[in-house]
């Protein structure tokens, strides 16, 4: 749809139009990772992710990718990211919790951080395999501190989400 931000989830075109509270939650995470992202020579944003061989084209709330890959201007693959962050919305929480979690693991995204505004929790998924992530940390209630592993080695303080 020309001029609108959309993603394709399991063959269904979905508009991407987050609420201000959704944006506030994403900003809280973004602010805490920015310095480390710069140190790693990466950029964070909400660029397109392609999942070849499937009927999916995602626009994550935050993806961290190496700066040299970001210069190309085209969609990247989940395994080219260092971190993907999704913030749930009431309209698509199950997509972020189930479908995207499964697909990000299948396509090799090393770290998936789920900020669940409906359940008021944060969960870190890592060690991706074809059938899903093999390591899950959380869900932790909003207000907790969640440690991002290498290459980030930093804490995400979720007290601003309470």
HELIX and SHEET records of a PDB file:
HELIX    1   1 UNK A   20  UNK A   39  1                                  20    
HELIX    2   2 UNK A   67  UNK A   70  1                                   4    
HELIX    3   3 UNK A   78  UNK A   80  5                                   3    
HELIX    4   4 UNK A   93  UNK A   94  1                                   2    
HELIX    5   5 UNK A   95  UNK A   99  3                                   5    
HELIX    6   6 UNK A  100  UNK A  106  1                                   7    
HELIX    7   7 UNK A  159  UNK A  161  5                                   3    
SHEET    1   A 2 UNK A   6  UNK A   9  0                                        
SHEET    2   A 2 UNK A  12  UNK A  15 -1                                        
SHEET    1   B 6 UNK A  42  UNK A  45  0                                        
SHEET    2   B 6 UNK A  62  UNK A  66 -1                                        
SHEET    3   B 6 UNK A  81  UNK A  87 -1                                        
SHEET    4   B 6 UNK A 111  UNK A 116  1                                        
SHEET    5   B 6 UNK A 121  UNK A 129 -1                                        
SHEET    6   B 6 UNK A 132  UNK A 141 -1                                        
SHEET    1   C 3 UNK A  56  UNK A  59  0                                        
SHEET    2   C 3 UNK A  48  UNK A  51 -1                                        
SHEET    3   C 3 UNK A  76  UNK A  77  1                                        
SHEET    1   D 2 UNK A 145  UNK A 148  0                                        
SHEET    2   D 2 UNK A 154  UNK A 157 -1                                        
END                                                                             
